[in-house]
Amino acid sequence: MIDEPEETDDDLIDGAESDPLDEGSDAPDGRAAAASAALLASIDWDDAGQQLARDLTGAELIAALAKRLPNQPGVYRMFGKDGDVLYVGKARSLKKRVANYTRLGGHTQRIARMIRETRQMEFVTTRTETEALLLEANLIKRLRPRYNVLLRDDKSFPYILVSEDHEAPAIMKHRGARSRKGSYFGPFASAGAVGRTINSLQRAFLLRTCTDSVYESRTRPCLLHQIKRCSAPCTGEISIADYDGLVREAKAFLSGRSNQIKNGMSAAMQEASDDLDFERAAIYRDRLAALSHVQSHQGINPTGIEEADVFAIHQEGGMTCIQVFFFRTGQNWGNRAYFPKADSSLEPSEVLGAFLAQFYDDKPVPRLVLLPLMVDDGPLLAEALSLKASHRVQIGVPARGLKRDLVDHATANAREALGRRLAETSSQARLLKGVAETFGLARTPRRIEVYDNSHIMGTAAVGGMIVAGPQGFAKNHYRKFNIRGDDITPGDDFGMMKEVMRRRFSRLIKEHGDVPLSAQTEDEEDPQDALSDSSMPAWPDLVLIDGGKGQISAVREILDELGIADRVTTIGVAKGVDRDAGRERFVTGEREPFSLPPRDPVLYFLQRLRDEAHRFAIGTHRARRKKELVKNPLDEIGGIGPSRKRALLHHFGTAKAVSRAALSDLREVEGISAAMAKSIYDHFHERG
């Protein structure tokens, strides 16, 4: 282990000179919520100002508006001709910052283009520049302006949850709001990292992973107990008191006291061996091995760093990769690569600064953030993160020592991840160009939508839509459609596809207007430049349907009904002879169905798209079918929530028994009023 030299004052930036939560601190009241409240402080323009906005455009409009702005911190938004948000920015002085856009020359091509396209601006004043920074990050994530740096693939991070609302706590993966009572440990970089850790913790601490309902219904130990992954408190194989001891050990390990736990297990193993209780000693040996497995999967675990996020950035080929490593409780809990949308003219410090503000908009902030270079407005960002996190946050750019080694390690990972992404993007660009040539499209497609249906004899019928583009599968654009048409005969695939198409394109027309010309004609810009732009258009350039002539006819009937049949390219992918992969027939309607050569890369690409749509539709169908299988009749009664439902089931045992209960018996249930008892009774007996 390399000893880290003592850091100088220049190595770290404190979030504030003093902790913003200390008594007597001058930090603004309301903390991060103040930024959202600042929306109420929008500037009111008089009739003359509104007329100016209608008559002027570009730099002239900005100059006219700048004269009326105050010298206060705030956030400004620039709008294009269609009302779409072009850019969101923050300023220490709105008047000075906006006036900068009116000077002649000195702007990058990107900024000059943005100024020319501006047709309207809106302003929000804030009390401090810190609040403006927080509000700016929130608006960028929500509005996704074209000219801002945009964080993509922003899924919430998974955590490990040890529940505390049951006599025998369970350990499980958790993602989303922390609504359940328990101890949360994380964030972890991926669901896979959580799964591997939980599997090892099962072997080390023998905690249950089953649901509470399964726990209550067990009469004998399950298979996990047989393979030594659970101590089976459900059937009394271990007392609740002893099980609580295992839970405390697991929490201590996840809280960073791993050496203490391992030393205790080692001592217990030696004691059992000295007593010649080799069976008990073997149990401790296996538990120690499991803990070592957890730590080996966590990779480097630096000493002296309890809680930190380590960032690195690498730019190449007009793309940017930002790598982040998570360290919590002295342990490395994984890393993730991000590829934000950013103009190639932006410096790494600008991209990383904008990325950090958005990254922590809805995530917990550690006490230390390590960067490879200082970002723009670094001190302001540290102060804003401290305000949001309710504790001091330091932003560091280490020059040497162990922390520098961590940043260099993250940088190497960012470089490798971007190299892989560039290779994939280049391959994807060639495939999309091949699709355009194969089907005679006017332009290289930027958005391909693929549709498939799934059902069993018409039950739990769903439609699935997947989307692919220059960056591969765009999973945040996937959509599912629960088939609910009463006029559809069960099993009528054509009727189901008609409903999906009608709902999808009716909504698209309502939300985004008619098919834009850019989706129908050849682009004037360089196709490669278009592919490097990661923004996904709303309208598809190509629609693939899993089916043959019948499905295509059904789809085009709906598109013709909506008046867009001649402007949306639809292609059917029909199963080939004997339904063999590689013999697919493509139905375009403009020529006879045809097949592609067996080894054609475009064929493999289209097969991948079709298979992904099939996988998504099948998964959605299974989820809906499972939900309907476990649906409880009590869920259909208005006013019956989880608490009343639990009380009824505890009192009567089953929903069927509730349906047969007399009105007087229903009134005896705790939490069920006379009016609610009457409602429950009427619900079941009116149906009979």
C-alpha positions, 0 to 999 in steps of 0.5 A, a space after each residue: 500500500 502506498 502511503 499518501 502524502 499530506 494534502 495541501 490546501 489546494 488539493 480540496 475545495 470545501 463546500 463552504 468555509 464552515 459547515 452549512 448546517 452548523 448553528 449560526 451558519 449563513 446558508 439559505 433557509 429551505 436548502 435545496 427546496 428553495 431552488 424549486 420554490 424560485 420558480 415562483 419568482 419568474 419575471 412578469 413582462 408588461 405588454 410592451 415586453 411581450 410584443 418585443 418577444 413576438 417581433 424580434 428574434 435571435 440577438 436582437 430579441 436577446 438584446 431587448 430582453 437583457 435591458 429589462 433584466 435585474 442584476 440578480 442570480 437566476 436561471 434563463 431558458 432559450 426557446 426555438 420557433 416550435 416552443 422547444 427548449 434550446 438551452 438552460 443556463 444559470 447566472 450570477 447576474 442575469 443582466 450581464 450573462 444574457 447581455 454576453 450573447 448580444 456581442 458580435 463575434 467571439 462565439 463558438 459555432 454551437 453558441 452562434 447557431 443557438 442564438 440565431 434559433 432563439 425566438 423566446 426567453 424565460 427567466 427565473 430569479 433566485 436568492 443565490 447563485 447556489 440555488 440557481 445552479 441547483 435549479 439549472 440542473 433540475 431543469 436540464 434533466 427535466 427539459 433535456 435542451 438541445 444545446 446543453 450537456 445531457 446526462 443519459 442512462 440515468 437510472 436510479 442506483 440499486 441498494 441492499 436493504 435489510 428490512 426492519 419491519 419483521 421479526 426476522 429481517 430479510 436482505 434484498 435488492 432495492 431500487 427506487 424510493 426508500 419507503 420501506 423501513 430498514 437499513 439501506 446500503 449503497 449505492 452499487 454500480 449495477 444490479 449485478 453487483 448487488 446480486 453477487 454481493 447478496 449471494 455471498 452475504 447469504 453464505 456468510 450470514 445465512 440471512 433469508 431473502 424470501 418475501 414475508 408471505 413466503 416466510 409465514 407459509 413455510 412449514 419446513 425449511 426450503 432448499 436455501 437452508 439445505 445448501 447452507 444459504 439460510 438459517 431458516 428462522 421461518 421454521 425455528 431452525 434458529 432462534 429469533 435472538 440468534 438470528 438477530 445476531 446474524 443480522 447485526 453482523 451483516 449490518 456491521 460488515 456492510 457498514 465497513 467493520 469487515 475486519 472486526 467481523 472477520 476477526 470475530 469469525 476467525 476466533 469462533 472457528 478456532 474456539 470450535 476447533 479447540 473444542 473438537 467441534 469440527 462441524 461448527 468450525 467448518 461452518 465458520 470456515 465457509 462463512 469466512 470464505 464467503 466474506 473473502 469472496 465479497 471483498 475480492 469482487 469489490 476490487 481495490 479497497 483503499 485505506 483511509 477513504 470511507 465515503 467517496 465518488 471518483 470521477 474521470 473523463 475521456 474525450 475522443 472521436 467527438 464523444 465523451 465518456 465519464 467513469 464513476 467509481 463508488 466507495 462506501 464504508 471503505 469498500 469499492 461498490 463498483 463503477 459505471 460508465 456514462 456517455 453524456 450528450 455534449 458538443 465536441 467543442 466543449 472542454 472536459 472541465 465544462 462537460 464534467 461540471 455540467 454532468 456532476 450537477 445533473 448526476 447529483 440532482 436526485 442521488 445521495 452525495 458523498 462527503 468527498 468527490 475526487 476529480 481528474 481536473 477542476 471543473 468550471 464553478 468548482 467552489 460553487 458546485 461544492 457549496 451547492 452539493 453541501 446545501 443539497 446533502 445537508 453535510 459538507 462536501 469536498 471536491 478534490 483534484 489530488 495531485 499525488 498519492 493513493 487518491 491520485 492513483 484512484 483517479 488515474 485508475 478511473 481514467 484508464 477505465 474511461 478510456 477503455 469504455 469509450 474505445 469500446 463505445 466508438 467501435 460499437 457506434 461505428 459498427 452500428 452506423 454501418 448497419 443503419 446505412 445498410 438498412 437504408 440501402 436495403 430498403 431504399 430509405 431516403 435517409 439513414 434511420 435514426 429511430 427504428 421502432 419494432 412491434 410485437 404482440 404476446 398472449 396465451 389464447 388471447 389472455 393477458 394480451 400485450 403489445 411491445 415496442 422497442 426502439 433502436 438508433 445510432 447508439 443501439 437499443 434505446 431502452 428508455 423509449 420502450 413502451 408496452 400496451 395492455 390490449 384492452 379493446 372489447 371488440 377484439 376477438 381473443 387471439 386476433 393478432 391483427 386486431 391487437 396490432 391495429 389497437 397498438 398502432 392506433 394508440 401509438 400514432 394517435 398519441 404521437 400526432 397529438 404530442 408532436 404534430 405531423 411527421 416532420 419533413 426531416 423524417 421523409 427526405 434526405 438530410 443535407 448534413 453529413 450522415 456521420 455527424 447526424 449519427 454522432 448526435 445521440 438525441 432520439 427523434 420522436 417520429 420513427 424513420 422505419 417501423 418493423 412489424 413482426 409478421 407478414 402481409 396480414 400484419 402489414 395490411 392491418 398496420 397500414 389500414 390504421 396509418 391510412 386512417 390517421 392520414 400518415 400511411 404514405 409518410 411512415 415506412 413500414 416493413 414486415 418481418 415474416 417467419 421463413 420456411 419452417 420458421 428457421 432463422 435466416 429465411 425471413 421474408 421482408 414485406 414492404 408492399 412496394 415489391 414482392 416479399 424477398 429474403 436477404 443473403 444468409 450471411 448478410 450483416 443487415 439480416 443479423 441486425 434485423 434479427 436482433 431487433 426482432 428478437 429484442 422486440 419478442 423478448 420485451 413483449 414476452 416479458 411484459 406478457 409474463 409480468 401481466 399474467 403473473 399480476 393477474 394470477 395473484 390478483 386479490 378480489 379485495 383489490 377491486 373494492 374502493 377504500 380497501 388499502 394494504 392495512 385493511 386488506 391485511 386485517 381482513 385476511 388475518 381475521 378470515 384467512 382468505 378472500 373467499 372467506 371474506 366474500 362469504 362473511 356476514 355483515 355482522 362478522 365484517 364489522 368485528 374486524 379491527 379497522 373496518 367501520 360499519 360503512 366499510 363493512 356494508 361496502 364490502 358486503 354489497 360488493 360481493 353480494 351484488 355480484 352474486 
